[in-house]
Amino acid sequence: MKKSISILVLSLSILFFHNHSISAEKVDLLKTDWTFKGLFGKYDRASLQRGYQVYTEVCAACHSMQYLSYRNLAEPGGPEFTEEQAKAIAASFEVLDGPNSDGEMFMRPAKLSDKFVKPYENVEASKAANGGAYPPDMSVLAKARKGGADYIYSLLLGYEDPPAGIKLDDGVYFNKYMYGNKIKMSAPLSDGLVEYNDGTEASEEQMAKDITTFLMWSAEPHLETRHKTGFRVIVYLIILSVLVYLTMKKIWSRVETKV
């Protein structure tokens, strides 16, 4: 009996110190000023357009965005490229179509109605090209990860040399914001990696903020509409409450108070 109690105490002690160690290593996510946060939050159009550029030139080689169509780039509430710009963007990619009159498949320039072109034919092909690691689809990534936009922003800027005593396998990198601190994606951003069309300086922090904003919009494209609707509902409820109060006050003013 005493032996069993000793083992139980030892187990609880190990568990306590293990959990204490994990909590001590917890790192707070980086914070920045997001325009889409808060009751009146809305997306920065310029940042969305720059974010799409970062996705195209940096991320699209490995990561798909299967739920987005090229027409979404010109829709209200999004990057709001002009229709001509969106058509030109789509036409710069080729998609498989067909069959034609001869029963053969063929390649053609993408149209606004087409989904974003995928970098790989299927999941297995993507794994084979990335050392067995699957680059996740980025369409709803900002909502699928705990921490949302802050987590993605922190992850992109969280690459460091591993602490002393930690050895990493080939093709594995240390990231202090990644769960487990190990990631198979090398640092995707570096200063001046892209040349922004609007002349904005492409610092690592700026690119991380822009691509995160773009991914947030992709995951929640109706955020601005939802914020506007919520504000109108609140105003409506306030007005309704005032009217009800005044009505009840007028009704009860006709009732004589009994002494």
MARLORO-106973 format. One record per residue (C-alpha): x, y negated, z negated. Coordinates in Angstrom, 2 decimals. Each point is the difference from the previous one (the first is absolute). Layout:
REM MARLORO-106973
+---------+---------+---------+
|      xx |      yy |      zz |
+---------+---------+---------+
|       X |       Y |       Z |
...
+---------+---------+---------+
END
This chain:
REM MARLORO-106973
+---------+---------+---------+
|      xx |      yy |      zz |
+---------+---------+---------+
|    0.00 |    0.00 |    0.00 |
|    2.77 |   -2.41 |   -0.95 |
|    1.83 |    0.90 |    3.20 |
|   -3.09 |   -0.81 |    2.10 |
|   -0.41 |   -3.35 |   -1.75 |
|    3.66 |   -0.84 |    0.60 |
|   -0.34 |    0.81 |    3.71 |
|   -3.14 |   -2.16 |    0.22 |
|    1.71 |   -2.94 |   -1.71 |
|    3.03 |    0.36 |    2.28 |
|   -2.24 |    0.07 |    3.09 |
|   -1.90 |   -3.11 |   -1.10 |
|    3.29 |   -1.78 |   -0.70 |
|    1.32 |    0.81 |    3.46 |
|   -3.26 |   -1.15 |    1.56 |
|    0.07 |   -3.26 |   -1.97 |
|    3.55 |   -0.89 |    0.94 |
|   -0.61 |    1.03 |    3.62 |
|   -3.02 |   -2.28 |    0.26 |
|    1.87 |   -2.76 |   -1.80 |
|    2.84 |    0.33 |    2.51 |
|   -2.41 |   -0.23 |    2.95 |
|   -1.75 |   -3.09 |   -1.37 |
|    3.38 |   -1.63 |   -0.67 |
|    0.95 |    0.46 |    3.65 |
|   -3.22 |   -1.52 |    1.29 |
|    0.73 |   -3.01 |    2.19 |
|   -2.47 |   -2.84 |    0.45 |
|   -0.96 |   -0.66 |    3.62 |
|    1.15 |   -3.18 |    1.72 |
|   -2.56 |   -2.78 |    0.13 |
|   -0.58 |   -2.62 |    2.66 |
|   -2.73 |   -2.46 |    0.92 |
|   -2.52 |    1.85 |    2.17 |
|   -2.46 |   -2.25 |    1.82 |
|   -2.59 |    2.79 |    0.03 |
|   -0.19 |    0.32 |   -3.78 |
|   -2.77 |   -1.57 |   -2.07 |
|   -3.63 |   -0.93 |    0.59 |
|    0.83 |   -2.36 |    2.86 |
|    2.85 |    2.07 |    1.40 |
|    0.50 |    0.22 |    3.75 |
|    2.64 |    1.29 |    2.35 |
|    2.78 |   -2.20 |    1.34 |
|   -0.42 |    0.25 |    3.79 |
|    3.63 |   -0.87 |    0.73 |
|    1.19 |    2.61 |   -2.49 |
|   -2.30 |    2.63 |    1.56 |
|    1.41 |   -0.69 |    3.46 |
|    3.56 |    0.18 |   -1.30 |
|   -0.90 |    3.17 |   -1.88 |
|   -1.23 |    1.60 |    3.21 |
|    3.31 |   -0.92 |    1.62 |
|    1.91 |    1.68 |   -2.84 |
|   -2.18 |    3.09 |    0.29 |
|    0.54 |    0.20 |    3.77 |
|    3.75 |   -0.59 |   -0.04 |
|    0.90 |    1.85 |   -3.22 |
|   -2.70 |    2.34 |   -1.31 |
|   -1.78 |    1.27 |    3.12 |
|    2.93 |    2.23 |    0.98 |
|   -0.99 |    2.38 |   -2.81 |
|   -3.32 |   -1.09 |   -1.53 |
|   -3.38 |    0.12 |    1.73 |
|   -3.08 |   -2.15 |   -0.64 |
|   -2.64 |    2.30 |    1.37 |
|   -3.05 |   -1.94 |   -1.17 |
|    0.90 |   -3.25 |    1.76 |
|   -0.93 |   -0.93 |    3.56 |
|    1.69 |   -2.75 |    1.99 |
|   -3.28 |   -1.92 |    0.08 |
|    0.24 |   -0.36 |   -3.80 |
|    2.95 |   -2.35 |    0.51 |
|   -2.33 |   -2.58 |    1.54 |
|   -3.00 |    0.42 |   -2.30 |
|   -0.97 |   -2.67 |   -2.59 |
|    1.48 |    0.61 |   -3.42 |
|    3.15 |    1.63 |    1.36 |
|    3.18 |   -1.28 |    1.66 |
|   -2.30 |   -1.77 |    2.47 |
|    2.18 |    0.22 |    3.05 |
|   -1.80 |   -1.38 |    3.03 |
|   -1.72 |    2.57 |    2.20 |
|    2.64 |   -0.58 |    2.68 |
|    2.80 |    0.59 |   -2.50 |
|   -1.68 |    3.17 |   -1.28 |
|   -0.40 |    1.29 |    3.57 |
|    3.66 |   -0.70 |    0.70 |
|    1.01 |    1.80 |   -3.21 |
|   -2.11 |    3.03 |    0.93 |
|    1.30 |    0.06 |    3.57 |
|    3.58 |    0.27 |   -1.29 |
|   -0.80 |    3.56 |   -1.16 |
|   -0.94 |    3.06 |    2.02 |
|   -2.63 |    2.58 |   -0.92 |
|   -0.86 |    3.40 |    1.41 |
|   -3.29 |    0.05 |    1.89 |
|   -1.89 |    2.20 |    2.41 |
|   -0.61 |    2.27 |    1.61 |
|   -0.06 |   -1.82 |    3.33 |
|   -1.77 |    1.15 |    3.17 |
|    2.74 |    2.61 |    0.48 |
|   -0.54 |    1.37 |   -3.51 |
|    3.30 |   -1.33 |   -1.28 |
|    0.80 |   -2.09 |   -3.06 |
|    1.79 |   -3.29 |    0.57 |
|    1.56 |   -2.89 |   -1.86 |
|   -1.50 |   -3.50 |    0.14 |
|    0.47 |   -3.33 |   -1.82 |
|   -2.00 |   -0.16 |   -3.22 |
|   -3.18 |   -2.07 |   -0.21 |
|   -1.60 |   -1.90 |   -2.87 |
|   -2.26 |    2.97 |   -0.76 |
|    2.93 |    2.39 |   -0.45 |
|    1.36 |    0.99 |   -3.41 |
|    3.55 |   -0.95 |   -0.92 |
|    2.43 |    2.30 |    1.79 |
|    1.47 |    2.63 |   -2.33 |
|    3.78 |    0.55 |   -0.18 |
|   -0.40 |    3.80 |   -0.04 |
|   -2.41 |    2.48 |    1.56 |
|   -0.80 |    1.72 |   -3.30 |
|    1.05 |    0.41 |   -3.64 |
|    2.47 |    2.79 |    0.68 |
|    1.76 |   -2.07 |    2.65 |
|    0.35 |   -2.89 |   -2.45 |
|    1.45 |    2.30 |   -2.65 |
|    2.46 |    1.51 |    2.43 |
|    1.22 |   -3.47 |    0.98 |
|    0.41 |   -1.16 |   -3.59 |
|    1.82 |    2.85 |   -1.71 |
|   -3.15 |    1.67 |   -1.26 |
|   -1.49 |   -3.16 |   -1.51 |
|   -3.38 |   -1.19 |    1.25 |
|   -0.25 |   -3.78 |    0.58 |
|   -3.52 |   -0.78 |   -1.28 |
|   -2.57 |   -1.78 |    2.12 |
|   -0.04 |   -3.65 |   -1.05 |
|   -3.61 |   -0.88 |    0.81 |
|   -1.25 |    0.11 |   -3.59 |
|    3.31 |    0.32 |   -1.82 |
|   -0.48 |   -3.21 |   -2.00 |
|   -3.15 |    1.43 |   -1.60 |
|    1.24 |    3.57 |   -0.31 |
|    2.98 |   -0.79 |   -2.23 |
|   -0.24 |   -0.98 |   -3.65 |
|    1.10 |   -3.61 |   -0.27 |
|   -1.26 |   -0.82 |    3.48 |
|    1.73 |   -2.92 |    1.69 |
|    2.38 |   -0.56 |   -2.92 |
|    1.20 |    3.60 |    0.21 |
|    0.68 |   -0.10 |    3.75 |
|    1.75 |   -3.38 |   -0.30 |
|    2.14 |    1.27 |   -2.89 |
|    0.81 |    3.27 |    1.77 |
|    1.29 |   -1.82 |    3.08 |
|    2.34 |   -2.09 |   -2.18 |
|    0.87 |    2.67 |   -2.54 |
|    2.93 |    1.77 |    1.66 |
|    3.12 |    0.17 |   -2.17 |
|    3.10 |    2.06 |   -0.52 |
|   -0.85 |    2.93 |   -2.30 |
|    1.01 |   -0.37 |   -3.67 |
|    3.07 |    1.83 |   -1.23 |
|   -0.62 |    3.70 |   -0.45 |
|   -2.76 |    0.25 |    2.61 |
|    0.91 |    1.87 |    3.16 |
|   -2.16 |   -0.16 |    3.10 |
|   -0.21 |    2.51 |    2.82 |
|    0.85 |   -1.05 |    3.54 |
|   -2.78 |   -2.07 |    1.49 |
|   -1.44 |   -0.89 |   -3.40 |
|    0.15 |   -3.57 |   -1.37 |
|   -0.48 |   -1.60 |   -3.41 |
|   -2.92 |   -2.38 |   -0.45 |
|   -0.80 |   -1.22 |   -3.50 |
|   -3.70 |   -0.50 |    0.82 |
|   -0.56 |    3.35 |    1.68 |
|   -1.64 |    2.74 |   -2.05 |
|    2.95 |    2.13 |   -1.09 |
|    2.40 |   -2.64 |    1.41 |
|    0.81 |    2.17 |    3.03 |
|   -1.14 |   -0.76 |    3.52 |
|    0.90 |    1.41 |    3.41 |
|   -0.58 |   -3.26 |    1.85 |
|    3.07 |   -2.17 |    0.23 |
|   -0.35 |   -3.71 |   -0.77 |
|   -2.11 |   -1.25 |    2.94 |
|    0.62 |   -3.74 |   -0.40 |
|    3.01 |   -2.25 |    0.08 |
|    0.43 |   -3.73 |    0.50 |
|   -0.45 |   -1.04 |    3.63 |
|   -1.21 |    3.42 |    1.12 |
|   -2.75 |   -1.56 |    2.12 |
|   -0.28 |   -3.37 |    1.70 |
|   -3.36 |   -1.46 |   -0.89 |
|   -1.92 |   -1.49 |    2.90 |
|   -1.03 |   -3.01 |   -2.12 |
|    3.57 |   -0.79 |   -1.05 |
|   -0.41 |    1.02 |   -3.66 |
|    3.23 |    1.17 |   -1.61 |
|   -0.10 |    3.80 |   -0.11 |
|    1.42 |    0.58 |   -3.46 |
|   -0.45 |    3.41 |   -1.59 |
|   -2.50 |   -1.43 |   -2.51 |
|   -1.98 |   -1.80 |    2.72 |
|   -0.28 |    3.11 |    2.17 |
|   -1.04 |    2.10 |   -3.00 |
|   -2.73 |   -2.52 |   -0.84 |
|   -1.24 |   -0.22 |    3.59 |
|   -0.20 |    3.74 |    0.65 |
|   -1.67 |    0.53 |   -3.39 |
|   -2.60 |   -2.66 |    0.86 |
|   -0.63 |    1.74 |    3.33 |
|   -0.40 |    3.37 |   -1.70 |
|   -2.38 |   -1.50 |   -2.55 |
|   -2.17 |   -1.36 |    2.80 |
|    0.09 |    3.37 |    1.77 |
|   -1.20 |    1.72 |   -3.17 |
|   -2.62 |   -2.63 |   -0.82 |
|   -0.94 |   -1.92 |    3.19 |
|   -3.28 |   -1.34 |   -1.44 |
|    1.55 |   -1.51 |   -3.13 |
|   -0.81 |   -3.60 |    0.97 |
|   -3.61 |    0.85 |    0.81 |
|   -0.32 |    1.81 |   -3.31 |
|    1.41 |   -2.99 |   -1.88 |
|   -2.40 |   -2.40 |    1.76 |
|   -2.96 |    2.28 |   -0.69 |
|    0.97 |    0.37 |   -3.65 |
|    0.30 |   -3.78 |   -0.42 |
|   -3.41 |   -0.57 |    1.58 |
|   -1.56 |    2.63 |   -2.24 |
|    1.46 |   -1.66 |   -3.10 |
|   -1.29 |   -3.43 |    1.08 |
|   -3.42 |    1.52 |    0.75 |
|   -0.17 |    1.65 |   -3.42 |
|    0.99 |   -3.24 |   -1.74 |
|   -2.70 |   -1.97 |    1.83 |
|   -2.56 |    2.74 |   -0.67 |
|    0.88 |    0.04 |   -3.71 |
|   -0.43 |   -3.78 |   -0.24 |
|   -3.39 |    0.14 |    1.76 |
|   -1.20 |    2.83 |   -2.25 |
|    1.12 |   -1.92 |   -3.09 |
|   -1.78 |   -3.20 |    1.08 |
|   -3.14 |    1.94 |    0.91 |
|   -0.10 |    1.81 |   -3.34 |
|    0.62 |   -3.27 |   -1.83 |
|   -2.91 |   -1.66 |    1.81 |
|   -2.35 |    2.94 |   -0.71 |
|    0.85 |    0.17 |   -3.69 |
|   -0.30 |   -3.77 |   -0.35 |
|   -3.79 |    0.42 |    0.49 |
|   -0.30 |    2.41 |   -2.89 |
|   -0.72 |   -1.72 |   -3.29 |
|    2.16 |    1.04 |   -2.86 |
|   -2.01 |    1.47 |   -2.86 |
|    0.77 |   -1.44 |   -3.42 |
+---------+---------+---------+
END
